[in-house]
Amino acid sequence: KISPLPMPSVDMTLQEDRRATATGWGLYMVGWTCMFFCPPAGFAFWCAAAASYFCKPRAVRARRQQQRKPAYVSCLTLLAAALVACLAGLFLLTSGSVHYQAGHHHEWHHHGHHHAEPLLKSVRFKSLRGHQQDRIPSWTTSVVA
């Protein structure tokens, strides 16, 4: 008769759990740091922190009680950030869209300007009502002037 694999000692299990917990919190914090510079990397670090716990077999997860907390926090933060990103994208899509026109165009109407017009001056904003209006965003006045 084959006996099951021996269970690791309690001290070894606690040390592994503490190490995995520290790694989980480290990945979580690096994820937040990345959100300021490269948001997709932040999502990747949160995924790694959650996956390092949830992708383990159930028996291992049962022995990693402390690692559970950073894994759940990372998972919830990931879901919340994804929800915020989706809502922001939906807001941008419904509030109005920005259409960039190339400076080079040949249409029957020419208003005295030629092809040296800066690209920022030819930005058209389209509202929900379908009206187009030429305007220069306020943040471009120092660039265009």
C-alpha positions in Angstrom: 0.0 0.0 0.0 1.3 3.4 -1.0 1.1 6.1 1.7 0.2 9.7 0.8 3.0 12.2 0.6 4.1 13.5 4.0 2.7 16.8 5.0 5.2 19.6 5.5 5.9 20.7 9.0 3.9 23.5 10.5 7.0 25.7 10.7 7.9 25.2 7.0 4.3 25.9 6.0 4.1 29.1 8.0 7.4 30.3 6.6 6.2 29.6 3.0 2.9 31.3 3.8 4.7 34.4 5.1 7.0 34.5 2.1 4.1 34.1 -0.3 2.2 36.8 1.6 5.1 39.3 1.4 5.4 38.5 -2.3 1.7 39.0 -2.8 1.7 42.4 -1.1 4.8 43.4 -3.0 3.2 42.6 -6.3 0.1 44.5 -5.2 2.1 47.6 -4.3 4.2 47.5 -7.5 0.8 47.2 -9.4 -0.3 50.5 -7.8 3.0 52.2 -8.6 2.7 51.0 -12.3 -0.8 52.5 -12.5 0.8 56.0 -12.5 3.2 55.2 -15.3 1.9 52.2 -17.3 -1.6 51.1 -16.3 -1.5 47.8 -18.2 1.5 46.8 -16.2 -0.4 47.5 -13.0 -3.2 45.1 -14.1 -0.5 42.5 -14.9 1.0 42.7 -11.4 -2.4 42.5 -9.7 -3.2 39.4 -11.9 0.1 37.9 -10.9 -0.6 38.4 -7.2 -4.0 36.9 -7.5 -2.9 34.0 -9.7 0.0 33.1 -7.4 -2.7 32.0 -4.9 -5.8 31.0 -6.9 -3.8 28.8 -9.4 -2.5 26.6 -6.6 -4.3 23.3 -5.8 -6.9 23.5 -3.1 -4.8 21.6 -0.6 -2.0 24.2 -0.9 -4.4 27.1 -0.7 -5.8 25.6 2.5 -2.3 25.8 4.0 -1.8 29.4 2.8 -4.2 31.3 4.9 -2.2 34.5 5.1 -1.5 34.6 1.3 -5.3 34.7 0.7 -5.6 38.3 1.8 -3.3 40.0 -0.7 -4.7 37.6 -3.4 -8.3 38.7 -2.7 -7.3 42.4 -2.4 -5.4 42.2 -5.7 -8.4 40.5 -7.4 -10.9 43.0 -6.1 -8.6 45.9 -7.0 -8.2 44.5 -10.5 -11.9 44.1 -11.0 -12.6 47.6 -9.6 -10.0 49.2 -11.8 -11.3 47.3 -14.9 -14.8 48.6 -14.1 -13.6 52.2 -13.8 -11.7 51.8 -17.1 -14.8 50.5 -18.8 -17.0 53.3 -17.3 -14.4 55.9 -18.4 -14.3 54.4 -21.9 -18.1 54.4 -22.0 -18.2 58.0 -20.8 -15.8 59.1 -23.6 -17.8 57.3 -26.2 -21.1 58.8 -25.2 -20.0 62.3 -24.2 -18.6 63.2 -27.6 -15.9 62.0 -29.9 -12.9 63.7 -31.3 -12.2 63.4 -35.0 -8.7 64.3 -36.2 -8.6 65.5 -39.8 -5.3 65.4 -41.6 -3.9 68.7 -42.7 -3.9 67.6 -46.3 -7.4 67.7 -47.8 -8.8 68.7 -51.2 -12.4 69.6 -51.1 -14.4 72.2 -53.0 -14.4 74.7 -50.1 -11.1 76.4 -49.4 -11.2 79.1 -46.7 -7.9 80.8 -47.5 -5.7 78.4 -45.4 -3.3 76.1 -47.0 -1.6 72.9 -46.1 0.7 74.4 -43.5 -2.1 74.6 -41.0 -1.1 72.9 -37.7 -2.9 69.6 -37.1 -4.2 70.8 -33.7 -6.2 73.6 -35.4 -8.0 71.1 -37.6 -9.5 69.1 -34.7 -13.3 68.7 -35.0 -15.4 67.9 -31.9 -18.7 66.1 -32.5 -21.3 66.3 -29.9 -24.1 63.8 -29.2 -26.5 65.9 -31.3 -24.3 65.5 -34.4 -23.2 69.1 -34.6 -19.6 69.6 -35.6 -17.7 72.6 -34.5 -14.2 73.7 -35.0 -12.5 74.6 -31.8 -9.1 74.5 -30.3 -8.8 72.8 -26.9 -7.7 75.3 -24.2 -4.6 73.2 -23.4 -3.3 73.7 -27.0 -3.3 77.5 -27.0 0.3 77.8 -25.9 1.4 75.1 -28.4 -0.5 76.6 -31.4 0.3 80.3 -30.7 
